[in-house]
Amino acid sequence: MLAFSQSPIQQVDFNQQRYWIKRDDLLHPLFSGNKARKLCYYLTQSLPHIKTLISYGGSQSNSMLSLAALAQLKQWQFIYYTKPLPKTLKQQPIGNLKQALECGMQLIETQVFPESNQDEHSLFISQGAAETWAEMGVRQLALELNQFVAQQPSQRFALFLPSGTGTTALFLQKHTDLPVITTPCVGDTDYLYKQWAQLDSTCKTYPKIIETKKKYHFGRLYPEFYQLWEQLTQQTQIEFDLLYDPIGWMAVQQFKQKWDGEIIYIHCGGLLGNESMLKRYQYKGIPSSIT
């Protein structure tokens, strides 16, 4: 059984503002960040009847790699459906795809994805692990954060994290009285509200949503993303994810302008995906100094 130690909370200065970072990127090399929290349930269950794990999504998904590692740990077959790969990536896999294949993932390229379990011996996990069982691990995250804040009684805190499906943000808010702030990276505000209503219709308090001033398309490359990521690395000495965190840090700085308390930014991992993201930036020439 795999157990996670409690991740540290580190104070940093960024652009002359103080932030606290919940270092969930340090939980485990393959189960870092919110994927570790979401998959905690399956990592702690024996489930002897399961033989095959099935999921789908992008070919460089952080979730894909964590699921591949889960299947390897449990000695399950892992079948993953994704859209047809670019020729260069198929010939020379990199990043999360390379790591997942090395874990034994069986990749199926298709335009049609499965929607449910195939039989009683298979386990189907939807894209991004947006499932009710994810609450277990996120509840532990909330407990750790609540304990930290209780030791800082003279300060007001808000929790911040970027969202894909919004699963972590929703269950985090359910288990803390602290304000949880998030920004949509995949869809928009309406998308997050729909996701939350489907996940748990009993929730009475939703996280607060901050949208960036400019609308960004998920997965596209933007010069300002790389520049912000580089500034973060230089000023905090912490590597962040190149896909979600640039939008997250744009939004958290926006929120900071109106919030006079402390902010804990939750590092959601995903660093193994930076290899492929950096190669994409290099190919596009943003910036020309990338090596």
N, C-alpha and C positions, 0 to 999 in steps of 0.2 A: 504494500500500500504506500502511495506517495503522499508525503505530508509537506506542507509549505510552512516555513517559518514566517513570523510577522515581518512585513517589510518596513524599513525605516522611513521616517519623515525628516526631510532635509530642508534647511532654510537656504534660500538663494536670493541673489539680487539680479534683476533683469530690467534693463532700461531704467535704472534708478528707482525701481520699485521692489519691495520685498514680497516674496512668495514662499510658500512651503510646498515641497514636492513629496507626495506619497509614492515611494519608489517601488511600485508594483512590478516594474521592469526587472527587479532583482529576485523575484520569487523563485524562478526556475528557468534554465536556458531555453526550454521548448514550451513551457507552460507559463509564459510571463503575462503580466497585465490582466486585463479583464477576461482574457480567454482562460487563464488559470482560475479566476473566480467563478466563471460560468461553468467550467467543467469539473469543479470541485466535487459535485454530486457523484458523477460517474467515476472519478478517481478514487472515491472512498467506498464504492459498492463492488461486490464480487461479481454479480450477474453471470453465473455459470452457463445460463441458457443462451447467451448471446454469442454468435459466431462471426457475424459480419456487421460492420459499421458502414452506413451509407450517408453521404451528404453531397452537396453541390455548391458551386460558387465560382469566384474568380480564380484564375490560374496562379496568382501570387497572393492569395488570401492568407492572412495571419491565422484565421480560423482553420483553414485547410491543414496547415502545418501542425497546429495543436491537436487536431483530430487524428492526424497520422501518427503522432507521438502517443496519443491515448490508445489507439488500436495496437500499436507495437507493444506497449506496456501490458495491455490486456491479452495479447496474442490473438487478436481478432484480425480478420481480413478487412481491409479498408477500401471501399469503392467510392471514388469521387468523380462526379460529373462536372464538366466545365465546357465552355464554348471552344470551338476549334482553335488550336494554338497557332501563333505565328510560326512560320517555318524555322526561323532562327532559334526561337525558344525551344521548339521541339527537338532540334538537332543538338542544342547545347543548353540544357536547363540550368537556371541560376536561381539564387535566392530561395524563397519559400518553396518553390516547386522542386528544386533540386533536393532540398532537405526532406521534403515529404516523400519523394520517390525513394530516397535512401532509407526511409522508415518502412518501406514496403507498400506504399499506396499504389492501388490499381487505378489508373486514370482512364476515363472514358470521355472522349470528345463528342459533344452532341449539342443540338439546339433545344432538345427536349429534356427537362430535368424531372426526376421522380418527386413524388409529393408525400409518400408515406412508406411505412415498413412493407417489405415484400413478404415476410412470413414471421413466425414466432421466434425465429433464431436471428433475426436482423434487428438492428437499432438504427432508426432514421433520425438524423439531427438536421434541422433546417438551417438555411444559410445564416451565418453569424451567430449560431446557437441562441436564437431568440426564442427561448423556451421557459416555461414556468419553473422547471427544476433548477434554473440558473440562480434562483433566489437564494439558495442555501449558501453558496460561496460569497455572494454579494452581501448577505447578512453578516458574515464574518468580517468583511471589509468595513461595514458600517460600525461594527463593534470596536474594531481597532481605532477607527477615527474618533468615535465617541469617547473612548478612553483617553486618547491624546488630548482632545479639546477640554475634557474635564480637569486636566492638569494645568490648563491655562485659563483660570477662571476670570481674569481681568480683561480678556480679549474676546472680541466677536469674530466668529469664523463663518466662512461660506466654503462649500466644496464645489470644485469645478472639474468637468471632464468633457471632452468632445464625444459626440454620439454617432454611431452608425444606425443600428436598430433602436438604440435608446434603452436597451434591456438593463444595462448596469445602472444607468442614471435612475430609472424608475424604481428598481428594487433598493437602491441606496437611499432614495428619499423615503421609501416606505419604512426603513429601519433607523432613521435618524431624525431628530428635530432640527438639525442644522439645515439651512437653505442649500439645496443642490442646484447648481447652475450648469446648463449644458448648451451646446451649439450643434445644430444638425450639419453633418458632413456629407451624408448621402442624399437625403431629401430636403424637406423644409419643415416648418413648424407643424403644418397639418399632417405630414407624414409621421412625425413623432407622436402626435396625439392619437393617431389611428393605431400605431404600433402599441402604445401603452394601453389603450382600451382593449385590444385583443389579448394582451398578455395578462392583465389583471384588472378586471372591471370593478373590483372592490376598493381600489386605491382612492383615497379621498384628497390626497395632496400630490400634485404632479411637480416635477422639477420646473424651475424657471428656464425659459428658452431665450437665448440671445442669438440673433442672427447677425452675421457680419454685414457691414455696410455694402459690400460688393457680393454678388451672387457668384459662387464658384461651382464648377461642374466636377463632380467626384471623379478622381482618378486622372484629371488633366494636370499638366505641368504649368506652373506659373512662376515667373522669375521671383516674385515677392515671397513665395513659399520657400524657395531655396535660400534666399537671403535671410529670412527670418530664422529658418532652421540653423543656418551657419552662425548667426548672432547668438542664438540660444546655446549652441555648443561652446562657443568662445566665452560667453559671459558666465555660464553656470557650470561648465565642465561636465555636463550631462548630455548624453546623446538622446534625442527624441525621435519619434517616428516621423517620416517624411510625408505620410499620407494624411493622417488625421491631425497631428499636433500643430502644423502651421495654422490651420483654421482655428484650432482650439486656442492657440496663443494670441491670435488676432482678436478673438472674441473675449478672452479673459482680460486682455488689456483694455478693451472697450468697456467691459463691466467694471474694471478697477477704477475707472474715472468717476463712477457714481457710488462706489462702495468704500466706506471709511474704515472697514474692519480688515481682518486678515483673510487670505485666500489659500486654501490647500488645493493645489492642482494635482489631480490623480494621474500619474504616469501609467498609461495603459499598455505599455510594452510595444510589440510589433517591430522590434529593431532588426530582426533577421530579414524583413522585407526591404530594408534600406538599400541592400546591395542592388536589387533590380531597379529600384527607384533612381538611384544615383546613375546607373547606366543609361536610363531613359533621359535623365537630365543631360548627361554627357552627349548622348546622340543628338539631342536638340540644341546643344551648345549653350545651355544655361547653367552656370556661367561658363565662359571659355576656360576658366582656371581649374575646373574639375579634372582630376586625374584618375 
